[in-house]
Every structure is written in structure tokens, then in C-alpha cells.
């Protein structure tokens, strides 16, 4: 019989939900506030935790933060139950490491579906652990030899999240709890200056990692990340990612080389922004985007003019005027949001 810990301060909701779960053959433990919930979680070690957010003594965010730091409880699936439906509240819960979020009032099918899917995922991971004789994350020590092995690990074991165009994945200043791998789509990282101008610090395509911060110090994200188009990302706790790197030195060295290449690209971009002409910045941005996204040069980059201008480090209006000049000169063609490079060699020679 699977054990469920229900942390809920509303007595009626707590009793009704507990009854539903017991009728579905779950062993249910309850707690009337977050402080009691933390104690019960450590004592009972349930298979899954359902937790309200707004509670006395200790709220749901605090419960999750405490339990995610304890070795005995950090891998227990955690689902928020709350009447708070604003997107920022949902994102805050997911950013802290919650596995799911159910808004109240909810129906039986929604509740059981969320519980069963999380328990099934845990069961699959445990089976995989047993196959390799490991009590930790899935791969045995030194099993991962290359970055491709690491990416396959993400694909096989890490939960996927979806984001719509323009949706924020994390904000500058958020706790840097996760490292991300893109499974589909394009992500931009950016900072906002004192005048409110957006400066894009990086473009990341399918199969790229992003979200790295210090592994030794608990510092916040130093930039924001958002989806440019429909995006799917795989998200792993930074602590677990660090554990993998500590046990797989060959992957660590390859990752260092990969990040070093990224730093070199950023330096080149900064030099371009500082010293190149507007026409050169615009041309280089078009070429960079086309190459970065690994598209053929006769494909159509689909990205907003504002984002492209942010990469180039120039005003959007200036960027658009320069695109019009390029179109007049026969270097590119523009159809709506689509930009088609017509003469790549001449574009490379723009000064």
C-alpha cells in the first residue's frame, strides 16, 4: 500500500481529500500545517507528498525547501495543492522543485492522475537503478563518458517541461536550483539594463545546456531565460548534476571545453557590439543566428526583430532600417517575420 502525506490546514479539505485517498487504497498521513508536515515527512517517509501553500507556522514553499535538502526526503515526489492560480505562483513552486501543481477545487480524476503518474515515474527510475545496482541516479560511476552520454541520461531520466513563446523559464535573481537541456525549440538568455533595455546574452537551440551557475556557491541566476518559440526543456537539480560530474570526470572535462567555447563566442559578440558598425553588427547577427540554429543558409530564421536587435546590441528601429537596406541591396528577403539570406558571401563582407 502506497503512503501519502497530505499537508493541509483547511480541516474540511484535509478530511475530504484524505477520505478519497483512503477509498483508493492509499495509506494516508495528515498534517494541519507545514511545521507538522515536515516532521511527519521525516518520520513516515511517504511515497508522495501533497501540500497546500498558504498555511500557518510554515507555508508550502518552506516545506519543499526544507525537505528538498534532506537526503531521506529530497527524492519524494511533491505536489502542491492550492487555490493560488496566478502563473507566477505556479512557476515559483515548480522552480523550487515541485513535481506538479493542482489548483483547488479539483476533481478525483485530476488528483489520482497526478499521483499515479508521479508514482509510476518513481517506480521506473527505481527499476533502472536496480538494473545497474545503483542506489543513486541511474548511471553507475564512470558510466558516462561523453557529453552525448550525459544528454542521453537527461532524455531517459529527467522530467520535461514545456514553455510557450515569450514565457519566462527563470528570472535574473531566482535561486539557481536547476540545470537545463533543450529537447525542442530555441531559448534566449538576457539581462535588462537600468534603462529597461533588453540585452540578449545567448541563444540556445535544441541539444544545448543552459542555466549554469556556481557549483560551489549558492548564487542566484545572473540572467533571465525565456522561450523564443514553443520550447521543451529537461530540468535536473543542480545538486544531482554536480553529483554526476563528480563521478564522471571525462564528462566534466568535455563540459569544461564546451563552456570555454561558449565564453569565446560571447567575447566575440561583445567585441562586435563594441566596435563594429551598425551594418556589420546586423550582418553578423543574421549570420550568427543562422549558424547557431544550425539551419541551412537558404532557410528562414524565425525570430522577432526585437530579439535580433538585442543580440546585435542596437536599437530595434535602427536594426529594422538596416534590414530594409540589406533587402534593397539584394542580400536578404523579408516576408513577415521570416528573413531569407540571399547572398551569404556578400553578407559576410559587409563592413
ZAMARGU-4260 file (C-alpha; in steps of 0.2 Angstrom, whole numbers, plus 5000, padded with zeros to 4 digits):
<rodrens>
0) 5000/5000/5000 | 5007/5017/4995 | 5009/5030/5008 | 5003/5048/5005 | 5007/5063/5016
5) 4993/5076/5015 | 4998/5093/5022 | 4983/5105/5023 | 4977/5117/5035 | 4959/5118/5030
10) 4951/5104/5040 | 4936/5101/5028 | 4948/5099/5013 | 4960/5089/5023 | 4947/5076/5029
15) 4938/5075/5012 | 4954/5073/5002 | 4961/5060/5015 | 4944/5050/5013 | 4946/5050/4994
20) 4963/5044/4995 | 4959/5030/5008 | 4945/5024/4997 | 4958/5022/4983 | 4968/5011/4994
25) 4982/5023/4999 | 4989/5024/5017 | 4986/5042/5022 | 4995/5053/5035 | 4989/5071/5038
30) 4997/5087/5045 | 4987/5103/5049 | 5002/5114/5045 | 5019/5115/5037 | 5029/5113/5053
35) 5020/5097/5057 | 5021/5091/5039 | 5040/5092/5039 | 5041/5082/5055 | 5028/5069/5048
40) 5038/5068/5031 | 5054/5064/5040 | 5045/5051/5052 | 5034/5042/5039 | 5045/5044/5023
45) 5029/5043/5012 | 5029/5038/4994 | 5022/5055/4989 | 5018/5072/4997 | 5003/5083/4994
50) 5005/5100/5001 | 4995/5116/5002 | 5004/5133/5000 | 4996/5146/5012 | 4997/5138/5029
55) 5001/5144/5047 | 5018/5140/5055 | 5027/5136/5039 | 5020/5138/5021 | 5021/5125/5007
60) 5036/5133/4999 | 5046/5132/5015 | 5041/5114/5017 | 5048/5110/5000 | 5064/5119/5003
65) 5067/5110/5019 | 5063/5093/5013 | 5072/5095/4996 | 5088/5097/5006 | 5086/5081/5017
70) 5094/5065/5009 | 5079/5055/5015 | 5066/5066/5008 | 5073/5075/4993 | 5068/5062/4980
75) 5050/5060/4987 | 5038/5067/4973 | 5030/5083/4979 | 5013/5090/4973 | 5006/5107/4978
80) 4988/5109/4981 | 4982/5127/4981 | 4969/5140/4976 | 4983/5151/4971 | 4981/5151/4952
85) 4992/5165/4946 | 5006/5160/4934 | 5020/5167/4945 | 5014/5157/4960 | 5014/5141/4949
90) 5031/5145/4942 | 5038/5148/4960 | 5033/5131/4965 | 5040/5122/4950 | 5056/5132/4951
95) 5058/5126/4969 | 5057/5108/4963 | 5039/5103/4964 | 5034/5089/4953 | 5016/5095/4950
100) 5003/5108/4954 | 4985/5106/4956 | 4973/5120/4959 | 4958/5119/4971 | 4945/5114/4969
105) 4950/5099/4960 | 4941/5083/4955 | 4945/5065/4959 | 4952/5060/4942 | 4964/5075/4942
110) 4970/5071/4959 | 4973/5052/4956 | 4980/5055/4938 | 4994/5067/4946 | 4998/5055/4960
115) 4998/5039/4949 | 5009/5047/4936 | 5022/5053/4949 | 5022/5036/4957 | 5024/5027/4940
120) 5039/5038/4936 | 5047/5034/4953 | 5044/5016/4950 | 5053/5016/4933 | 5068/5025/4940
125) 5069/5013/4954 | 5069/4998/4942 | 5083/5006/4932 | 5093/5009/4947 | 5091/4990/4952
130) 5097/4985/4934 | 5113/4994/4937 | 5115/4990/4955 | 5115/5009/4960 | 5106/5017/4974
135) 5108/5035/4967 | 5104/5042/4950 | 5103/5029/4937 | 5120/5028/4929 | 5134/5019/4938
140) 5150/5028/4942 | 5160/5032/4926 | 5146/5025/4915 | 5145/5042/4907 | 5160/5045/4895
145) 5154/5059/4884 | 5143/5074/4883 | 5131/5064/4872 | 5130/5051/4886 | 5125/5065/4898
150) 5112/5071/4886 | 5105/5054/4884 | 5104/5052/4903 | 5094/5068/4903 | 5082/5061/4890
155) 5080/5045/4899 | 5078/5051/4917 | 5074/5069/4918 | 5057/5077/4918 | 5052/5088/4903
160) 5044/5105/4904 | 5035/5115/4890 | 5035/5134/4888 | 5026/5145/4876 | 5034/5159/4865
165) 5039/5173/4877 | 5037/5163/4893 | 5050/5165/4906 | 5059/5149/4911 | 5068/5158/4926
170) 5072/5176/4931 | 5088/5185/4935 | 5090/5183/4953 | 5080/5167/4955 | 5088/5153/4965
175) 5099/5143/4954 | 5092/5126/4958 | 5092/5118/4941 | 5102/5115/4925 | 5093/5114/4909
180) 5094/5104/4892 | 5084/5109/4877 | 5075/5095/4869 | 5065/5106/4857 | 5064/5124/4852
185) 5075/5140/4855 | 5079/5149/4871 | 5086/5166/4874 | 5095/5172/4889 | 5095/5190/4893
190) 5098/5205/4905 | 5089/5221/4907 | 5099/5237/4910 | 5095/5252/4920 | 5085/5260/4906
195) 5075/5244/4904 | 5083/5239/4888 | 5085/5221/4885 | 5102/5214/4880 | 5102/5196/4874
200) 5117/5186/4881 | 5114/5170/4872 | 5104/5160/4860 | 5102/5141/4864 | 5095/5128/4852
205) 5089/5110/4853 | 5103/5099/4862 | 5111/5114/4871 | 5113/5116/4890 | 5109/5132/4899
210) 5106/5138/4917 | 5124/5136/4924 | 5130/5145/4939 | 5142/5141/4953 | 5143/5123/4959
215) 5152/5128/4975 | 5142/5144/4980 | 5124/5146/4981 | 5122/5161/4970 | 5106/5166/4960
220) 5104/5165/4941 | 5114/5180/4934 | 5102/5182/4919 | 5084/5178/4914 | 5079/5164/4901
225) 5064/5164/4890 | 5057/5154/4876 | 5058/5161/4859 | 5046/5148/4851 | 5037/5133/4858
230) 5051/5125/4869 | 5053/5109/4878 | 5067/5108/4891 | 5073/5094/4903 | 5077/5101/4920
235) 5089/5092/4933 | 5093/5098/4951 | 5110/5106/4951 | 5115/5096/4966 | 5111/5080/4956
240) 5120/5087/4941 | 5135/5091/4952 | 5135/5073/4959 | 5135/5066/4941 | 5150/5077/4936
245) 5160/5072/4952 | 5158/5053/4947 | 5161/5055/4929 | 5177/5065/4926 | 5178/5063/4907
250) 5161/5071/4905 | 5167/5085/4917 | 5182/5089/4906 | 5172/5089/4890 | 5159/5100/4898
255) 5173/5112/4903 | 5179/5113/4885 | 5161/5116/4879 | 5158/5130/4891 | 5175/5138/4886
260) 5170/5138/4868 | 5154/5147/4874 | 5164/5160/4883 | 5174/5163/4867 | 5158/5166/4857
265) 5152/5178/4870 | 5168/5188/4870 | 5167/5189/4851 | 5150/5195/4852 | 5154/5209/4864
270) 5169/5215/4853 | 5157/5215/4839 | 5144/5226/4849 | 5158/5237/4855 | 5167/5241/4839
275) 5158/5236/4823 | 5147/5247/4813 | 5128/5245/4813 | 5128/5237/4796 | 5142/5225/4802
280) 5133/5221/4818 | 5117/5217/4809 | 5125/5206/4796 | 5135/5197/4809 | 5119/5194/4819
285) 5110/5187/4804 | 5124/5175/4801 | 5126/5170/4819 | 5108/5166/4821 | 5108/5156/4805
290) 5124/5146/4811 | 5119/5145/4829 | 5102/5137/4825 | 5111/5125/4813 | 5099/5130/4799
295) 5104/5129/4780 | 5108/5147/4774 | 5093/5146/4762 | 5081/5143/4777 | 5071/5157/4785
300) 5076/5162/4803 | 5060/5165/4813 | 5064/5177/4827 | 5057/5194/4832 | 5066/5210/4826
305) 5067/5215/4844 | 5077/5199/4849 | 5088/5201/4834 | 5092/5219/4839 | 5095/5213/4856
310) 5109/5201/4850 | 5116/5215/4839 | 5116/5227/4854 | 5107/5241/4843 | 5090/5250/4844
315) 5076/5240/4836 | 5072/5254/4824 | 5090/5255/4818 | 5090/5237/4816 | 5074/5237/4805
320) 5081/5251/4795 | 5097/5241/4791 | 5087/5226/4787 | 5077/5236/4774 | 5094/5242/4767
325) 5100/5224/4765 | 5084/5219/4757 | 5086/5234/4744 | 5104/5228/4741 | 5098/5210/4737
330) 5107/5202/4752 | 5091/5196/4761 | 5072/5195/4758 | 5059/5198/4771 | 5042/5190/4772
335) 5033/5194/4788 | 5044/5188/4802 | 5054/5177/4790 | 5071/5183/4784 | 5079/5174/4770
340) 5098/5176/4767 | 5100/5178/4748 | 5119/5181/4747 | 5129/5174/4761 | 5146/5179/4754
345) 5141/5197/4752 | 5133/5197/4769 | 5150/5191/4776 | 5159/5206/4768 | 5148/5219/4775
350) 5158/5232/4784
</rodrens>
